[in-house]
Amino acid sequence: MSAPAAPRPTLAAPSPSSTTTTRRGVLLDWRIRFAILSVIWGFSFLLIKVGTEAYAPFQVAMGRVLFGALALLAVLLVRREPLPRGLRTWGHLSVAALLLNTAPFSLFAYAELSIPSSLAGICNATSPLWGMALSLVALSEDRPTRRRFAGLGLGFLGVLTVLGAWQGFSGVDAKGTAFALLASLCYPIGWIYVRRTLAGTPGSPVALTGGQLMVSTLQLGLVSALFTSAPASFPLWPTLSVIALGALGTGMALQMQYGLVSEVGPTTAQMVTYFIPVIATTAGVLVLGEQLHWNTPVGAAIVLAGAALTQSRPAPPKPA
């Protein structure tokens, strides 16, 4: 969760039976799966860049959710799990699909028409900063602390460092960067909505997310039909990139994340957030030959430090 976004909470907590099944079915140590998940999500920004070389951004986003939905539906078929039921649930899933898939996936694809994939990956890392700022207003249980305010300010300083504010933002495409930052803002808005409307909804996280991706496929299919023309050809590498982006980065990666949350808990699983921009930057430089200036890794490190502070919680008081 895109490009992945930073790892995000699941729509519903795994049931005891699914947790037991997950643990019995684990074939790889969780550290290896953690590393694989980091690489998959980190390379997603490179795959978006390659996909936009042949397809319109809306088409890249549609392929992403389509193949992601097919991957999760295959899992549901094997498990013999049903899709969610109820018009109310599907109505909320439609809004969640718009906020968590349709809008951010399209915005990231449009952003990478004019900015490097490495910069898009770093912008994605600002999602926890947006989430902290929004949660202070929308979620009463998230109380502001000095540490979290400091993290918000530090993250903002990191963004300015990445963009080279002291140089007047020269060499940075403002429109593409704004799209990437707006995409990152969509994720916390979407998850605040999910927490208020879908928490406790019957069904496994895979079933709910699979339904959500199906709705997003319909949304993007309609938008693509209205605003883009059908591709004249299907070049090999861009096509494979879109398929991998969906099946691996949106389907398999989410399934892997659920397993990590069940096995090691959400706090440890969320640490994958801090590896994504590092891998995205490395992939962009080594594979796509993107330029790397000193302020990019330094600013990214500051952003991640700020994000870590905003996600920290005070230690519980020790019993007397």
C-alpha positions as CSV (number, residue, x, y, z in Angstrom):
1,M,0.0,0.0,0.0
2,S,1.7,1.6,-4.2
3,A,3.4,2.9,-5.5
4,P,2.9,1.6,-2.9
5,A,2.6,3.7,-0.3
6,A,4.1,3.2,3.1
7,P,2.7,0.1,4.8
8,R,-0.7,0.8,6.0
9,P,-3.0,-0.8,8.6
10,T,-5.2,-3.6,7.4
11,L,-8.9,-3.1,6.9
12,A,-9.7,-5.7,9.6
13,A,-7.7,-7.6,12.1
14,P,-6.8,-11.2,11.1
15,S,-8.9,-13.8,12.8
16,P,-7.3,-16.3,15.1
17,S,-7.9,-19.1,12.6
18,S,-6.3,-17.1,9.7
19,T,-3.3,-16.2,12.0
20,T,-2.8,-19.9,12.9
21,T,-3.0,-20.9,9.2
22,T,-0.5,-18.1,8.3
23,R,2.0,-19.3,10.9
24,R,1.7,-22.9,9.9
25,G,2.2,-22.0,6.2
26,V,5.3,-19.8,6.7
27,L,8.2,-21.2,4.7
28,L,10.6,-18.3,5.0
29,D,11.9,-16.5,8.0
30,W,10.0,-13.2,8.6
31,R,13.3,-11.2,8.1
32,I,13.6,-12.6,4.6
33,R,10.0,-11.8,3.8
34,F,10.5,-8.3,5.3
35,A,13.5,-7.8,3.0
36,I,11.5,-9.1,0.0
37,L,8.6,-6.7,0.8
38,S,11.0,-3.8,1.1
39,V,12.5,-4.5,-2.3
40,I,9.1,-5.0,-4.0
41,W,7.7,-1.8,-2.7
42,G,10.9,0.1,-3.3
43,F,11.1,-1.0,-6.9
44,S,7.5,-0.1,-7.5
45,F,8.5,3.5,-8.4
46,L,10.9,2.2,-11.0
47,L,8.1,0.0,-12.5
48,I,5.8,3.0,-12.7
49,K,8.5,5.0,-14.5
50,V,9.0,2.2,-17.1
51,G,5.2,1.7,-17.5
52,T,4.6,5.4,-18.3
53,E,7.0,5.1,-21.2
54,A,4.3,3.3,-23.2
55,Y,1.0,3.8,-21.4
56,A,-0.9,6.8,-20.1
57,P,-0.8,7.3,-16.4
58,F,-4.4,6.3,-15.9
59,Q,-3.7,3.1,-17.8
60,V,-0.7,2.3,-15.6
61,A,-2.8,2.8,-12.5
62,M,-5.6,0.6,-14.0
63,G,-3.2,-2.2,-14.8
64,R,-1.8,-2.0,-11.3
65,V,-5.1,-2.4,-9.6
66,L,-6.4,-5.0,-12.1
67,F,-3.5,-7.4,-11.7
68,G,-3.4,-6.7,-7.9
69,A,-7.1,-7.7,-7.7
70,L,-6.5,-10.8,-9.8
71,A,-3.7,-11.8,-7.4
72,L,-5.8,-11.4,-4.3
73,L,-8.8,-13.1,-5.9
74,A,-6.6,-16.1,-6.6
75,V,-5.7,-16.2,-2.9
76,L,-9.4,-16.0,-2.0
77,L,-10.2,-18.8,-4.4
78,V,-7.6,-21.1,-2.9
79,R,-8.8,-20.3,0.6
80,R,-12.4,-20.5,-0.5
81,E,-13.1,-17.2,1.2
82,P,-16.1,-15.0,0.0
83,L,-15.9,-11.4,-1.0
84,P,-17.5,-8.8,1.3
85,R,-21.3,-8.6,1.4
86,G,-23.7,-5.7,1.9
87,L,-24.3,-2.5,-0.1
88,R,-23.1,-0.4,2.8
89,T,-19.8,-2.2,2.9
90,W,-19.3,-1.9,-0.9
91,G,-20.2,1.8,-0.7
92,H,-17.5,2.4,1.9
93,L,-15.1,0.3,-0.1
94,S,-15.8,2.5,-3.2
95,V,-14.7,5.6,-1.2
96,A,-11.7,3.7,0.2
97,A,-10.7,2.6,-3.3
98,L,-10.8,6.2,-4.6
99,L,-8.7,7.5,-1.7
100,L,-6.2,4.6,-1.3
101,N,-5.9,3.3,-4.9
102,T,-7.5,5.2,-7.7
103,A,-6.3,8.7,-6.8
104,P,-2.8,8.1,-5.4
105,F,-1.8,5.5,-8.1
106,S,-2.9,7.9,-10.8
107,L,-1.1,10.9,-9.2
108,F,2.1,8.9,-8.8
109,A,2.0,7.8,-12.4
110,Y,1.4,11.4,-13.6
111,A,4.1,12.7,-11.3
112,E,6.7,10.3,-12.8
113,L,6.2,11.8,-16.2
114,S,8.3,14.7,-15.0
115,I,10.2,13.8,-11.9
116,P,12.6,10.9,-11.2
117,S,11.3,7.7,-9.6
118,S,13.7,8.3,-6.7
119,L,12.0,11.6,-5.9
120,A,8.6,10.0,-6.1
121,G,9.8,7.3,-3.6
122,I,11.0,10.0,-1.2
123,C,7.7,11.9,-1.5
124,N,5.9,8.7,-0.6
125,A,7.8,8.6,2.7
126,T,6.1,11.8,3.7
127,S,2.8,9.9,4.2
128,P,3.3,9.4,7.9
129,L,3.9,13.1,8.3
130,W,0.6,13.9,6.6
131,G,-1.0,11.3,8.7
132,M,0.2,12.7,11.9
133,A,-1.0,16.2,11.0
134,L,-4.4,14.9,10.0
135,S,-4.8,12.6,13.0
136,L,-4.5,15.6,15.4
137,V,-7.7,16.9,13.9
138,A,-9.6,13.8,12.8
139,L,-8.7,11.2,15.4
140,S,-9.2,12.1,19.0
141,E,-7.2,9.2,20.3
142,D,-4.0,10.5,18.7
143,R,-2.9,13.1,21.2
144,P,-0.2,15.6,20.2
145,T,3.1,15.4,22.0
146,R,6.3,17.5,21.8
147,R,8.1,14.6,20.1
148,R,5.5,14.2,17.4
149,F,5.4,17.9,16.7
150,A,9.2,17.9,16.5
151,G,8.9,15.0,14.0
152,L,6.5,16.9,11.9
153,G,8.8,20.0,11.8
154,L,11.8,17.8,11.1
155,G,10.1,16.0,8.2
156,F,9.1,19.3,6.7
157,L,12.7,20.4,6.9
158,G,13.7,17.2,5.1
159,V,11.3,17.8,2.3
160,L,12.8,21.3,1.8
161,T,16.3,19.7,1.8
162,V,15.3,17.2,-0.9
163,L,13.8,19.9,-3.1
164,G,16.8,22.2,-2.6
165,A,14.8,25.2,-1.1
166,W,18.0,27.3,-0.7
167,Q,18.4,27.2,-4.5
168,G,14.9,28.4,-5.2
169,F,13.8,24.8,-6.0
170,S,15.7,25.1,-9.3
171,G,15.8,21.9,-11.3
172,V,12.7,20.5,-9.6
173,D,9.5,20.1,-11.5
174,A,6.9,21.7,-9.3
175,K,3.9,20.1,-10.9
176,G,5.2,16.6,-10.7
177,T,6.4,17.0,-7.1
178,A,3.1,18.4,-6.1
179,F,1.3,15.4,-7.6
180,A,3.6,13.0,-5.7
181,L,3.1,14.9,-2.4
182,L,-0.7,14.9,-3.0
183,A,-0.6,11.2,-3.7
184,S,1.1,10.7,-0.3
185,L,-1.6,12.8,1.3
186,C,-4.3,10.6,-0.1
187,Y,-3.2,7.6,2.0
188,P,-3.7,9.0,5.5
189,I,-7.0,10.6,4.4
190,G,-8.1,7.2,3.1
191,W,-7.1,5.3,6.3
192,I,-8.8,7.8,8.5
193,Y,-11.9,7.1,6.5
194,V,-11.4,3.4,6.7
195,R,-10.9,3.5,10.5
196,R,-14.2,5.4,10.9
197,T,-16.3,3.3,8.5
198,L,-14.9,-0.2,8.0
199,A,-13.3,-1.1,11.3
200,G,-14.8,-4.3,12.5
201,T,-16.4,-5.1,9.2
202,P,-16.8,-8.9,8.7
203,G,-14.3,-10.5,6.3
204,S,-10.6,-11.0,6.1
205,P,-8.2,-8.2,5.1
206,V,-7.5,-10.0,1.9
207,A,-11.2,-10.2,1.0
208,L,-11.9,-6.5,1.8
209,T,-8.8,-5.3,0.0
210,G,-9.6,-7.6,-3.0
211,G,-13.0,-6.1,-3.2
212,Q,-11.5,-2.6,-2.9
213,L,-9.1,-3.2,-5.8
214,M,-12.0,-4.6,-7.9
215,V,-13.9,-1.3,-7.4
216,S,-10.8,0.7,-8.2
217,T,-10.4,-1.2,-11.4
218,L,-13.9,-0.2,-12.4
219,Q,-13.2,3.4,-11.5
220,L,-10.0,3.6,-13.4
221,G,-11.4,1.7,-16.3
222,L,-14.1,4.4,-16.7
223,V,-11.7,7.2,-16.3
224,S,-9.3,5.7,-18.8
225,A,-12.1,5.2,-21.4
226,L,-13.1,8.8,-21.0
227,F,-9.7,10.5,-21.0
228,T,-7.3,8.2,-22.8
229,S,-7.2,6.3,-26.1
230,A,-6.5,2.6,-26.3
231,P,-2.8,1.8,-26.6
232,A,-1.7,1.1,-30.2
233,S,0.8,-1.5,-29.1
234,F,2.0,-3.4,-26.0
235,P,5.8,-3.1,-25.7
236,L,7.4,-5.9,-23.7
237,W,9.1,-4.1,-20.8
238,P,6.5,-1.5,-20.0
239,T,3.8,-4.3,-20.1
240,L,5.8,-6.5,-17.8
241,S,6.4,-3.6,-15.5
242,V,2.7,-2.9,-15.2
243,I,1.9,-6.6,-14.6
244,A,4.6,-6.9,-11.9
245,L,3.5,-3.6,-10.4
246,G,0.0,-5.0,-9.9
247,A,0.6,-8.7,-9.2
248,L,3.7,-8.2,-7.0
249,G,3.6,-4.7,-5.7
250,T,-0.1,-4.5,-5.0
251,G,-1.2,-8.1,-4.7
252,M,1.6,-10.3,-3.4
253,A,3.1,-7.5,-1.3
254,L,-0.2,-6.8,0.6
255,Q,-0.6,-10.5,1.3
256,M,2.9,-10.7,2.6
257,Q,2.3,-7.6,4.8
258,Y,-0.7,-9.3,6.4
259,G,1.5,-12.3,7.2
260,L,4.1,-10.1,8.8
261,V,1.6,-8.2,10.9
262,S,0.2,-11.5,12.1
263,E,3.6,-12.9,13.0
264,V,5.6,-10.0,14.3
265,G,3.0,-7.3,15.0
266,P,2.2,-4.0,13.2
267,T,5.0,-2.0,14.8
268,T,7.8,-4.1,13.4
269,A,6.0,-4.6,10.0
270,Q,5.6,-0.9,9.6
271,M,9.4,-0.5,9.7
272,V,9.4,-1.4,6.0
273,T,8.3,2.2,5.5
274,Y,11.9,3.4,6.2
275,F,13.5,1.1,3.6
276,I,11.3,2.0,0.6
277,P,12.8,5.4,-0.3
278,V,16.3,4.0,0.1
279,I,15.6,1.2,-2.3
280,A,13.6,3.4,-4.7
281,T,16.5,5.9,-4.9
282,T,19.1,3.1,-5.4
283,A,17.0,1.5,-8.1
284,G,16.5,4.8,-9.9
285,V,20.2,5.6,-9.9
286,L,21.5,2.2,-10.8
287,V,18.9,1.0,-13.2
288,L,17.5,4.1,-14.8
289,G,20.6,6.2,-14.5
290,E,18.9,9.0,-12.6
291,Q,21.1,11.8,-11.1
292,L,21.7,11.9,-7.4
293,H,22.7,15.0,-5.6
294,W,23.9,15.2,-2.0
295,N,20.7,16.9,-0.8
296,T,18.5,14.0,-1.9
297,P,19.8,11.2,0.4
298,V,20.4,13.8,3.2
299,G,16.9,15.1,2.9
300,A,15.4,11.6,2.7
301,A,17.2,10.7,5.9
302,I,15.7,13.8,7.6
303,V,12.3,12.9,6.3
304,L,12.5,9.4,7.6
305,A,13.7,10.6,11.0
306,G,10.8,13.0,11.2
307,A,8.4,10.2,10.2
308,A,9.8,7.9,12.9
309,L,9.2,10.6,15.5
310,T,5.6,11.2,14.5
311,Q,4.9,7.4,14.8
312,S,6.5,7.1,18.2
313,R,4.3,6.7,21.3
314,P,5.1,7.4,24.9
315,A,6.2,4.4,26.9
316,P,3.5,3.1,29.3
317,P,4.0,3.9,32.9
318,K,5.8,1.3,34.9
319,P,3.6,-0.4,37.6
320,A,4.4,0.6,41.1
